[in-house]
Amino acid sequence: MAPGRVPVVRRGRAIAVAGFAAANLPAAPKAELQFAPNFPGGPYYALGCSASHRNNDDPIVYPGQPGKSHNHTYIGNRSVDASTTPVSLVGGRSSCESEFDSSAYWMPTLFAGREEVLPLTAVVYYVNRSAERISAPPKGLVMLAGNALATSRQPKGIVSWSCGEVGGRPRHATIPACREDSMLQLQATFPNCWDGRRLDSPDHRQHVKYASRGVCPQSHPVAMPTIVVIVLYPPVPRGSQVASGKFAAHADFMNGWDQTELEHLVRERSLRR
């Protein structure tokens, strides 16, 4: 075996890593309100999730065009395809531990050579990182984190890779060479400021922005919880890459929450500081 290579065991079309113990996998948190003094930086609501399915669809970027996209892996709603809309998500079956969140979260599929690597688990955080009063993400909102067309390093505060469990450091702009007994982690952070008018925009970016030092720009005055998606994979061989390319890690979000419950979560259960 070549130096640095990790032995893989193929299970159908997915891969698992030989010698990687299930005990290495942290328990996914149940959906609950918590306070974190360090990561992820404030009061948060955490959803433990598993991978749902894969396809070559992207209902935000290529709506109604099945097979148009590179391959994506979904967590959350189990029925997402090219025809999915926020309305069609609500009330659907989910791979996340919440009876109220049928949202769709997806990212480019990770490949080791030609074999896809399925996530071990995922955690979705709704975090208060704002210095302003926050509102729930509006019904029907869609948004992106990261650039699927990137050909150079992206800001690590938006998308990054690391080794180890949730909160692993240091972060990298590309997939690092982790130890053979260490999980690979993808972290994607979504914009947390909304313009208050549009649920989408032509480039799927202009209707939302990132806050600066906890303050939203005047053009996007509605502060929202910061959605952070963390995906944990088994150890992978060197040279593994996501379907969108070396630098092009990203994630997508389509709001499928029971909106009354989401607003209750933010307002009554107080994600506010």
BASEKOL-162461 format. One line per 5 residues: number of its first residue (from 1); their letters; for each residue x, y, z of C-alpha. Coordinates in steps of 0.001 Angstrom, whole numbers, plus 500000, padded with zeros to 6 digits. Example, Ala and Ser with C-alpha at 12.3 -4.5 7.8 and 13.67 -1.06 7.14 Angstrom:
residues 2
1 = as = 512300,495500,507800  513670,498940,507140 $
end
This chain:
residues 273
1 = mapgr = 500000,500000,500000  501341,503446,499100  502489,505642,502021  499766,507900,503353  496967,505843,501880 $
6 = vpvvr = 494062,504781,504098  492594,501299,503472  488980,501502,502419  486203,498946,502505  483554,499359,499822 $
11 = rgrai = 479933,498868,500780  477848,499078,497646  478684,502453,496129  479652,504134,499414  482894,503724,501301 $
16 = avagf = 483736,503202,504943  487228,503133,506422  488725,499948,507812  489664,500194,511478  487587,503306,512186 $
21 = aaanl = 485696,502471,515370  482099,503555,515858  483191,504706,519310  485108,507531,517611  481828,509073,516544 $
26 = paapk = 480379,511668,518942  476728,511312,519818  474650,513696,517715  472925,516210,519972  469196,516039,520278 $
31 = aelqf = 467323,519184,519336  467617,521402,522372  468347,524960,523450  471810,525314,524912  474361,527973,525768 $
36 = apnfp = 477909,527636,524533  480515,530010,525951  482980,529149,523178  481885,527244,520051  479642,528077,518364 $
41 = ggpyy = 479668,531447,520092  476360,532058,521824  472938,530612,522644  472114,527966,520091  469610,525332,519029 $
46 = algcs = 471215,522113,517789  469764,519425,515531  471409,516038,515156  470980,514783,511580  472006,511953,509301 $
51 = ashrn = 472493,511816,505553  469223,511439,503678  469979,510785,499996  472027,511911,496978  471268,513110,493459 $
56 = nddpi = 472458,515455,490726  469775,518053,491453  469819,521551,492948  466327,523023,493412  467768,526482,494219 $
61 = vypgq = 470309,526947,491421  468684,524627,488832  464982,524429,489746  462995,522052,487567  466134,520748,485829 $
66 = pgksh = 466792,517214,487106  470369,515994,486660  471704,519467,485808  473935,519841,488888  477024,518142,490229 $
71 = nhtyi = 476228,515467,492813  474825,516601,496170  474352,514854,499505  471284,515933,501484  470536,516047,505173 $
76 = gnrsv = 467127,516870,506564  464158,516492,504226  464154,513056,502579  462345,513929,499345  464430,516746,497834 $
81 = dastt = 464834,516784,494069  464921,519380,491298  461221,520180,491682  461327,520814,495441  460097,524158,496777 $
86 = pvslv = 459934,525518,500338  456185,524890,500312  456610,521243,499322  459119,520657,502139  456894,521615,505063 $
91 = ggrss = 455707,518616,507050  457873,516155,505128  459923,513340,506612  463349,514427,507831  466636,512784,508808 $
96 = cesef = 467067,515434,511542  465837,514986,515104  462965,517450,515029  459295,517003,514299  459087,520666,513275 $
101 = dssay = 462045,521087,510898  461557,519585,507441  464102,521947,505894  466611,520798,503302  470343,521241,503811 $
106 = wmptl = 472747,519977,501175  476395,520024,500143  478492,518623,497290  479132,514909,497645  482582,513915,498886 $
111 = fagre = 484432,511433,496673  487451,509223,497308  488438,508508,493738  485188,507490,492053  483519,506268,495236 $
116 = evlpl = 481248,508566,497211  481887,508969,500925  478746,509159,503027  478674,511392,506126  478781,509675,509491 $
121 = tavvy = 476554,512322,511025  475791,516039,510860  474823,518791,513257  472829,521894,512323  473182,524852,514693 $
126 = yvnrs = 470939,527902,514885  473169,530346,516771  472736,533885,518049  475884,535654,516878  474213,539036,516541 $
131 = aeris = 474525,542167,518631  471007,543075,517476  467555,541626,518098  467130,538581,515881  464106,537344,513936 $
136 = appkg = 463354,533877,512622  464415,533120,509039  461313,533958,506986  458994,531358,505526  460216,530372,502048 $
141 = lvmla = 463798,531621,502466  466580,529969,500480  470279,530801,500699  473792,529601,499964  477012,529365,501973 $
146 = gnala = 480198,529281,499925  480811,529354,496187  480231,526226,494086  482339,527773,491281  485341,528801,493407 $
151 = tsrqp = 488756,528148,491872  490769,529682,494725  490607,529669,498508  487365,530828,500107  487105,532579,503491 $
156 = kgivs = 487396,529937,506197  484747,531714,508233  482230,530691,505549  483367,527201,504528  486238,525187,505932 $
161 = wscge = 487609,521718,506563  489238,520327,509696  490145,517063,511390  488481,515610,514454  485169,516159,516215 $
166 = vggrp = 482852,519174,516159  484855,522378,516608  488053,520812,515263  491047,523075,514629  492876,524297,512668 $
171 = rhati = 490575,525012,509764  491659,524575,506153  490405,525935,502827  490861,522510,501205  490546,518940,502485 $
176 = pacre = 493436,518318,504894  495389,515117,505385  493910,513888,508667  495282,511074,510788  494012,507619,509886 $
181 = dsmlq = 491891,507555,513071  490540,511099,512719  487238,512143,511198  487064,514766,508463  484830,517753,509193 $
186 = lqatf = 483142,520217,506824  481768,523421,508339  479531,525833,506411  478190,529095,507855  475216,530828,506228 $
191 = pncwd = 474509,534583,506012  472625,535996,508986  471218,539288,507651  468146,539541,505391  466963,542478,503279 $
196 = grrld = 463423,542057,504643  461856,541770,501168  463121,538960,498977  463158,535246,499726  465638,534666,496902 $
201 = spdhr = 467562,536746,494354  468853,536107,490813  472275,534982,492062  470761,533506,495267  473048,535782,497322 $
206 = qhvky = 472010,539409,497156  468965,539050,499411  471146,537973,502368  474479,539193,503763  476855,538432,506615 $
211 = asrgv = 476897,540639,509682  480100,542502,510541  481026,542262,514224  477459,541255,514994  475838,544178,513164 $
216 = cpqsh = 473862,543866,509911  474374,546340,507045  471681,548971,506470  470778,547291,503169  469967,544050,505043 $
221 = pvamp = 468584,545198,508393  466893,541997,509593  469215,539971,511829  468630,536202,511900  470154,533256,513738 $
226 = tivvi = 473357,532099,512084  472835,528638,510592  476014,526554,510877  476085,523097,509290  478814,520699,510400 $
231 = vlypp = 479209,517406,508543  481435,514622,509876  482935,512046,507506  485087,508977,508129  488815,509306,507448 $
236 = vprgs = 489448,509533,503698  492469,508885,501457  494661,511747,500317  493325,513396,497181  489661,513039,498136 $
241 = qvasg = 487538,515884,496814  483976,517165,496715  482004,516993,493474  482216,520752,492897  486024,520898,492973 $
246 = kfaah = 489038,521420,495230  488175,524930,496467  484418,524882,495887  482959,523532,499122  479524,525023,499787 $
251 = adfmn = 476126,524322,501298  472514,525197,500510  469519,525832,502759  465814,525801,501924  463468,526691,504777 $
256 = gwdqt = 460973,523915,505457  460295,524659,509127  456892,524781,510701  457135,528570,510721  455105,529038,513890 $
261 = elehl = 457445,526720,515773  460551,528397,514320  459323,531817,515399  458471,530390,518812  461984,528964,519068 $
266 = vrers = 463578,532331,518362  461137,534491,520301  459738,532505,523222  462576,530083,523864  464868,533053,523457 $
271 = lrr = 467889,532496,521256  468505,536125,522169  471352,536898,524501 $
end
